[in-house]
Amino acid sequence: MKHAFALALIAATLCGPANAVDVYKWKDSKGVVHYGDHPASGAAASTVSVPGGGSSPEEQAAAEASLEADREKLGKIDNSNPKRLRSRAQPVQKPGESACAASWRQYDAAQACFDAHRVAGGKGVTDAGATSCREMPQPSCTR
């Protein structure tokens, strides 16, 4: 980290004085000096002004737009259900088996897995079943 800060300081000095950037400097509990854009929580930090290194308003607006787009993508990801994160494998056909028969065989196997983890009364499954069994849609073809 020290080397990166030194390189940034040298590059900023050579590129000319565009904008000044404030960098925080602090020591950790072991006495090691750190530099960053924000200090560690609970650390007493001082501010070091680095000439150059700033960005133009257009670059900053583009970076903020990119950040907002990435936040929107992350907001659309539903990772509350671990089953959704698993890939949906296509049915594997055995020799001489039709695609429809393979789909039904795998569907039946998935249902058997859930059946082993059903709660009393048959409504719902245990947490172990929800995480270990693969959810599959019922095949659209007839047996």
C-alpha positions, 0 to 999 in steps of 0.5 A: 500500500505504501508503494502504491501511495508513493507511485500515486504521489509521484504520478500526480506531481509529474502530471501537474496540479489539476485538483488536490485529493485528500488521502487519509493516513493512520497507524494500526495497532501494530504501528504500521502506517496505512493510506486510504480514501477513508480511515479505519474505524476507530483510528486517529487519522490525519489528512494528506493533500495530494496534488493532481489525482483528481478527476474532471466533472465529466469523469466523476459523473460517468463513474457515478452513473456506472456505480448506480447501474451496478447497484441496480443490477445487484438490487435485482439479484435474489440471493435469499433463496439458495435454490435460485443460485444453483444452475438448472441442469438439462435432463440427461438422457439414458441410452434409448430414453426419450427426452420426455422420459428423461425429464419425467425421471429427473422430475420424479427424483426431485419430488422424491427428494422433497418427499423425504423432507416434508413437514407433518401434514405434507405442506412445505419442506424442512430447511434441509430439504429446501437447500439439498433438493433441486426444484424442477418444473413439471415437464410439459410433455406427457408420459 
